[in-house]
Amino acid sequence: MKVLVLTAYDTGENIVEVLRAGASGFLVKDTRPAEELERSVP
């Protein structure tokens, strides 16, 4: 199962933390829908 984190915070520290916790990726809340689809489709 892949986990994609949606966050309001895009600091490097937060990103590293979610990836270390096992997330497959992350998106910031203001990400455009097209960009969101590109990241979520393998």
C-alpha positions as CSV (number, residue, x, y, z in Angstrom):
1,M,0.0,0.0,0.0
2,K,1.3,3.5,-0.8
3,V,0.7,6.4,1.4
4,L,0.6,10.0,0.1
5,V,0.7,12.7,2.7
6,L,-1.3,15.9,2.3
7,T,0.1,18.7,4.3
8,A,0.0,22.5,4.8
9,Y,3.7,22.6,5.7
10,D,6.4,22.2,3.1
11,T,9.5,22.5,5.3
12,G,12.3,20.2,4.7
13,E,12.1,18.8,8.2
14,N,8.4,17.8,7.8
15,I,9.1,16.2,4.4
16,V,12.0,14.1,5.7
17,E,9.9,13.1,8.7
18,V,6.9,11.7,6.7
19,L,9.2,9.9,4.3
20,R,11.1,8.3,7.2
21,A,7.8,7.2,8.6
22,G,7.1,5.3,5.5
23,A,5.1,7.6,3.2
24,S,5.6,7.1,-0.5
25,G,5.3,10.9,-1.1
26,F,3.7,14.1,-0.1
27,L,1.7,17.0,-1.5
28,V,1.3,20.5,-0.2
29,K,-2.3,21.7,0.1
30,D,-1.9,24.3,-2.6
31,T,-0.7,21.7,-5.2
32,R,-2.6,22.0,-8.5
33,P,-4.9,19.0,-9.2
34,A,-2.9,18.1,-12.4
35,E,0.3,17.9,-10.4
36,E,-1.4,15.9,-7.7
37,L,-2.5,13.3,-10.3
38,E,1.0,13.1,-11.7
39,R,2.5,12.2,-8.3
40,S,-0.2,9.8,-7.3
41,V,-0.3,7.6,-10.4
42,P,2.6,5.1,-10.7
